[in-house]
């Protein structure tokens, strides 16, 4: 499983960070620093799903098959 952020959509609401600050780091300006194709550590799959779902502008994507 991998997560990615579309930085052109992210508005720095930080709701993903509230769910899991380690899985959804922020840059110095408060925008997502997840990048693209960030691996989700084993056992963190549900946190990844919750963090992606928490984004109010759908800037995060989850690839369940990766």
N, CA, C and O atoms as a GROMACS GRO file, in nm:
protein
  264
    1UNK      N    1   0.085  -0.117   0.000
    1UNK     CA    2   0.000   0.000   0.000
    1UNK      C    3   0.090   0.124   0.000
    1UNK      O    4   0.192   0.129   0.068
    2UNK      N    5   0.047   0.223  -0.079
    2UNK     CA    6   0.123   0.348  -0.088
    2UNK      C    7   0.026   0.467  -0.086
    2UNK      O    8  -0.088   0.458  -0.129
    3UNK      N    9   0.076   0.580  -0.034
    3UNK     CA   10  -0.002   0.703  -0.035
    3UNK      C   11   0.074   0.809  -0.114
    3UNK      O   12   0.197   0.809  -0.119
    4UNK      N   13  -0.002   0.899  -0.175
    4UNK     CA   14   0.055   1.009  -0.252
    4UNK      C   15  -0.029   1.134  -0.227
    4UNK      O   16  -0.147   1.125  -0.193
    5UNK      N   17   0.035   1.249  -0.244
    5UNK     CA   18  -0.038   1.375  -0.234
    5UNK      C   19  -0.025   1.451  -0.364
    5UNK      O   20   0.080   1.450  -0.429
    6UNK      N   21  -0.133   1.517  -0.402
    6UNK     CA   22  -0.130   1.609  -0.515
    6UNK      C   23  -0.112   1.748  -0.455
    6UNK      O   24  -0.208   1.808  -0.406
    7UNK      N   25   0.010   1.797  -0.459
    7UNK     CA   26   0.040   1.925  -0.395
    7UNK      C   27  -0.029   2.044  -0.461
    7UNK      O   28  -0.039   2.151  -0.400
    8UNK      N   29  -0.077   2.026  -0.584
    8UNK     CA   30  -0.151   2.134  -0.648
    8UNK      C   31  -0.293   2.145  -0.592
    8UNK      O   32  -0.362   2.244  -0.616
    9UNK      N   33  -0.337   2.043  -0.517
    9UNK     CA   34  -0.470   2.042  -0.458
    9UNK      C   35  -0.465   2.070  -0.307
    9UNK      O   36  -0.558   2.129  -0.252
   10UNK      N   37  -0.358   2.028  -0.241
   10UNK     CA   38  -0.345   2.043  -0.095
   10UNK      C   39  -0.360   2.190  -0.055
   10UNK      O   40  -0.300   2.279  -0.115
   11UNK      N   41  -0.443   2.213   0.048
   11UNK     CA   42  -0.467   2.349   0.099
   11UNK      C   43  -0.420   2.365   0.243
   11UNK      O   44  -0.457   2.462   0.309
   12UNK      N   45  -0.341   2.273   0.293
   12UNK     CA   46  -0.281   2.280   0.426
   12UNK      C   47  -0.385   2.279   0.539
   12UNK      O   48  -0.368   2.349   0.638
   13UNK      N   49  -0.490   2.200   0.523
   13UNK     CA   50  -0.587   2.186   0.631
   13UNK      C   51  -0.530   2.100   0.745
   13UNK      O   52  -0.573   2.112   0.859
   14UNK      N   53  -0.434   2.014   0.714
   14UNK     CA   54  -0.362   1.931   0.811
   14UNK      C   55  -0.446   1.824   0.880
   14UNK      O   56  -0.407   1.773   0.984
   15UNK      N   57  -0.559   1.790   0.822
   15UNK     CA   58  -0.643   1.688   0.884
   15UNK      C   59  -0.577   1.550   0.880
   15UNK      O   60  -0.597   1.469   0.970
   16UNK      N   61  -0.499   1.523   0.776
   16UNK     CA   62  -0.426   1.396   0.769
   16UNK      C   63  -0.323   1.389   0.882
   16UNK      O   64  -0.307   1.285   0.945
   17UNK      N   65  -0.256   1.499   0.906
   17UNK     CA   66  -0.155   1.507   1.012
   17UNK      C   67  -0.216   1.480   1.149
   17UNK      O   68  -0.154   1.418   1.234
   18UNK      N   69  -0.338   1.527   1.170
   18UNK     CA   70  -0.408   1.504   1.296
   18UNK      C   71  -0.430   1.353   1.317
   18UNK      O   72  -0.421   1.303   1.429
   19UNK      N   73  -0.459   1.283   1.208
   19UNK     CA   74  -0.482   1.139   1.216
   19UNK      C   75  -0.353   1.065   1.252
   19UNK      O   76  -0.353   0.978   1.339
   20UNK      N   77  -0.242   1.101   1.185
   20UNK     CA   78  -0.115   1.031   1.211
   20UNK      C   79   0.001   1.119   1.162
   20UNK      O   80   0.032   1.119   1.043
   21UNK      N   81   0.066   1.192   1.253
   21UNK     CA   82   0.172   1.284   1.213
   21UNK      C   83   0.295   1.215   1.153
   21UNK      O   84   0.367   1.276   1.074
   22UNK      N   85   0.319   1.090   1.189
   22UNK     CA   86   0.434   1.020   1.132
   22UNK      C   87   0.407   0.974   0.989
   22UNK      O   88   0.496   0.978   0.904
   23UNK      N   89   0.287   0.932   0.963
   23UNK     CA   90   0.250   0.883   0.831
   23UNK      C   91   0.221   0.997   0.733
   23UNK      O   92   0.239   0.982   0.612
   24UNK      N   93   0.176   1.110   0.787
   24UNK     CA   94   0.139   1.225   0.704
   24UNK      C   95   0.216   1.350   0.750
   24UNK      O   96   0.156   1.441   0.807
   25UNK      N   97   0.346   1.354   0.724
   25UNK     CA   98   0.425   1.470   0.767
   25UNK      C   99   0.387   1.596   0.689
   25UNK      O  100   0.332   1.589   0.579
   26UNK      N  101   0.418   1.709   0.748
   26UNK     CA  102   0.392   1.839   0.686
   26UNK      C  103   0.523   1.910   0.660
   26UNK      O  104   0.623   1.886   0.728
   27UNK      N  105   0.523   1.999   0.559
   27UNK     CA  106   0.642   2.080   0.536
   27UNK      C  107   0.638   2.201   0.630
   27UNK      O  108   0.547   2.213   0.712
   28UNK      N  109   0.734   2.288   0.619
   28UNK     CA  110   0.744   2.404   0.708
   28UNK      C  111   0.627   2.502   0.694
   28UNK      O  112   0.603   2.584   0.783
   29UNK      N  113   0.557   2.494   0.583
   29UNK     CA  114   0.443   2.583   0.560
   29UNK      C  115   0.310   2.517   0.594
   29UNK      O  116   0.205   2.579   0.577
   30UNK      N  117   0.312   2.393   0.642
   30UNK     CA  118   0.190   2.324   0.681
   30UNK      C  119   0.125   2.242   0.573
   30UNK      O  120   0.016   2.187   0.593
   31UNK      N  121   0.189   2.232   0.457
   31UNK     CA  122   0.137   2.150   0.348
   31UNK      C  123   0.189   2.008   0.360
   31UNK      O  124   0.291   1.983   0.424
   32UNK      N  125   0.119   1.914   0.299
   32UNK     CA  126   0.158   1.774   0.306
   32UNK      C  127   0.296   1.752   0.245
   32UNK      O  128   0.326   1.803   0.137
   33UNK      N  129   0.378   1.677   0.315
   33UNK     CA  130   0.511   1.638   0.266
   33UNK      C  131   0.515   1.488   0.238
   33UNK      O  132   0.622   1.427   0.241
   34UNK      N  133   0.399   1.429   0.212
   34UNK     CA  134   0.391   1.286   0.185
   34UNK      C  135   0.467   1.249   0.058
   34UNK      O  136   0.531   1.144   0.053
   35UNK      N  137   0.460   1.333  -0.044
   35UNK     CA  138   0.526   1.303  -0.170
   35UNK      C  139   0.442   1.207  -0.252
   35UNK      O  140   0.319   1.203  -0.240
   36UNK      N  141   0.508   1.130  -0.338
   36UNK     CA  142   0.438   1.034  -0.422
   36UNK      C  143   0.485   0.893  -0.392
   36UNK      O  144   0.604   0.868  -0.372
   37UNK      N  145   0.392   0.804  -0.391
   37UNK     CA  146   0.420   0.662  -0.369
   37UNK      C  147   0.494   0.632  -0.239
   37UNK      O  148   0.585   0.549  -0.236
   38UNK      N  149   0.455   0.700  -0.132
   38UNK     CA  150   0.514   0.675  -0.001
   38UNK      C  151   0.461   0.542   0.052
   38UNK      O  152   0.340   0.524   0.064
   39UNK      N  153   0.550   0.448   0.085
   39UNK     CA  154   0.504   0.319   0.137
   39UNK      C  155   0.439   0.334   0.275
   39UNK      O  156   0.485   0.411   0.359
   40UNK      N  157   0.334   0.260   0.295
   40UNK     CA  158   0.266   0.255   0.425
   40UNK      C  159   0.326   0.137   0.501
   40UNK      O  160   0.321   0.024   0.453
   41UNK      N  161   0.381   0.162   0.620
   41UNK     CA  162   0.439   0.052   0.697
   41UNK      C  163   0.335  -0.054   0.734
   41UNK      O  164   0.218  -0.022   0.754
   42UNK      N  165   0.377  -0.179   0.742
   42UNK     CA  166   0.284  -0.286   0.782
   42UNK      C  167   0.216  -0.250   0.915
   42UNK      O  168   0.280  -0.204   1.009
   43UNK      N  169   0.087  -0.274   0.920
   43UNK     CA  170   0.010  -0.245   1.041
   43UNK      C  171  -0.048  -0.105   1.045
   43UNK      O  172  -0.128  -0.074   1.133
   44UNK      N  173  -0.009  -0.018   0.950
   44UNK     CA  174  -0.056   0.121   0.947
   44UNK      C  175  -0.162   0.144   0.839
   44UNK      O  176  -0.198   0.258   0.811
   45UNK      N  177  -0.210   0.038   0.780
   45UNK     CA  178  -0.303   0.051   0.668
   45UNK      C  179  -0.432   0.125   0.705
   45UNK      O  180  -0.479   0.210   0.629
   46UNK      N  181  -0.488   0.095   0.820
   46UNK     CA  182  -0.611   0.162   0.861
   46UNK      C  183  -0.587   0.310   0.888
   46UNK      O  184  -0.671   0.394   0.854
   47UNK      N  185  -0.474   0.343   0.948
   47UNK     CA  186  -0.439   0.484   0.972
   47UNK      C  187  -0.425   0.557   0.839
   47UNK      O  188  -0.467   0.672   0.826
   48UNK      N  189  -0.366   0.490   0.739
   48UNK     CA  190  -0.351   0.550   0.607
   48UNK      C  191  -0.488   0.578   0.546
   48UNK      O  192  -0.510   0.686   0.491
   49UNK      N  193  -0.577   0.483   0.556
   49UNK     CA  194  -0.713   0.502   0.504
   49UNK      C  195  -0.784   0.620   0.573
   49UNK      O  196  -0.848   0.701   0.508
   50UNK      N  197  -0.770   0.626   0.705
   50UNK     CA  198  -0.834   0.734   0.781
   50UNK      C  199  -0.776   0.870   0.744
   50UNK      O  200  -0.849   0.967   0.729
   51UNK      N  201  -0.645   0.876   0.729
   51UNK     CA  202  -0.580   1.002   0.693
   51UNK      C  203  -0.620   1.050   0.555
   51UNK      O  204  -0.645   1.169   0.535
   52UNK      N  205  -0.625   0.959   0.460
   52UNK     CA  206  -0.668   0.994   0.324
   52UNK      C  207  -0.813   1.041   0.326
   52UNK      O  208  -0.847   1.141   0.262
   53UNK      N  209  -0.898   0.971   0.398
   53UNK     CA  210  -1.039   1.008   0.407
   53UNK      C  211  -1.061   1.142   0.478
   53UNK      O  212  -1.160   1.210   0.452
   54UNK      N  213  -0.969   1.180   0.565
   54UNK     CA  214  -0.984   1.304   0.642
   54UNK      C  215  -0.956   1.429   0.559
   54UNK      O  216  -0.993   1.539   0.600
   55UNK      N  217  -0.891   1.415   0.445
   55UNK     CA  218  -0.856   1.532   0.364
   55UNK      C  219  -0.983   1.595   0.305
   55UNK      O  220  -1.053   1.530   0.227
   56UNK      N  221  -1.012   1.720   0.340
   56UNK     CA  222  -1.136   1.783   0.293
   56UNK      C  223  -1.134   1.821   0.145
   56UNK      O  224  -1.239   1.852   0.088
   57UNK      N  225  -1.016   1.820   0.081
   57UNK     CA  226  -1.008   1.857  -0.060
   57UNK      C  227  -0.962   1.740  -0.147
   57UNK      O  228  -0.931   1.758  -0.265
   58UNK      N  229  -0.956   1.620  -0.089
   58UNK     CA  230  -0.919   1.498  -0.162
   58UNK      C  231  -0.783   1.511  -0.232
   58UNK      O  232  -0.767   1.471  -0.347
   59UNK      N  233  -0.686   1.569  -0.161
   59UNK     CA  234  -0.551   1.585  -0.217
   59UNK      C  235  -0.469   1.456  -0.205
   59UNK      O  236  -0.367   1.440  -0.271
   60UNK      N  237  -0.514   1.364  -0.120
   60UNK     CA  238  -0.439   1.240  -0.098
   60UNK      C  239  -0.501   1.124  -0.174
   60UNK      O  240  -0.622   1.116  -0.191
   61UNK      N  241  -0.414   1.035  -0.219
   61UNK     CA  242  -0.457   0.914  -0.289
   61UNK      C  243  -0.395   0.792  -0.221
   61UNK      O  244  -0.283   0.798  -0.170
   62UNK      N  245  -0.467   0.685  -0.223
   62UNK     CA  246  -0.421   0.559  -0.164
   62UNK      C  247  -0.418   0.454  -0.273
   62UNK      O  248  -0.518   0.432  -0.342
   63UNK      N  249  -0.305   0.389  -0.289
   63UNK     CA  250  -0.292   0.277  -0.384
   63UNK      C  251  -0.284   0.151  -0.302
   63UNK      O  252  -0.179   0.117  -0.247
   64UNK      N  253  -0.396   0.083  -0.293
   64UNK     CA  254  -0.407  -0.038  -0.210
   64UNK      C  255  -0.326  -0.155  -0.268
   64UNK      O  256  -0.287  -0.245  -0.194
   65UNK      N  257  -0.302  -0.153  -0.397
   65UNK     CA  258  -0.237  -0.266  -0.461
   65UNK      C  259  -0.085  -0.258  -0.462
   65UNK      O  260  -0.018  -0.358  -0.492
   66UNK      N  261  -0.030  -0.144  -0.429
   66UNK     CA  262   0.116  -0.128  -0.434
   66UNK      C  263   0.183  -0.194  -0.315
   66UNK      O  264   0.306  -0.190  -0.304
   0.00000   0.00000   0.00000
